Amino acid sequence: MAIQALRDDSASSLVDVIERVLDKGVIINADICVSVAGVELLGIKIRAAVASFETAAKYGLEFPSGTNLNTAVWDRVKEDQERCPQCGKTVPIHVLLNESCPWCGWSSAKALMNAPSLKRISHHR
């Protein structure tokens, strides 16, 4: 009898955690105060947002001054995106519907009907 390795889906790898943080975003607010005998010696306020550019743009977070928003990458971020039903990665809708998922190769019914190999088969009937 062969021994099969089982994967524990409840444990997340570092890559999964980073992907989720970038996809959903994390906001960190911290106020640190160091005082001695009631006298504040040091006060630190931290406000940070960690997210992918796509997530940040989606939720309207402000970007640092001087950020060039006229690039091909920003144009892709502005495109309507959808999650692939097979792998869950975010892909532009027109690519997912008309071609296939670049990550896993999943194809929509529309893309399969427009595939050249299917057109050749249907013309021979």
Beta strands, then each sheet from edge to edge (+ up, - down):
strand 1: 26-36
strand 2: 39-50
strand 3: 81-83
strand 4: 90-92
sheet 1: 1+ 2-
sheet 2: 3+ 4-
end
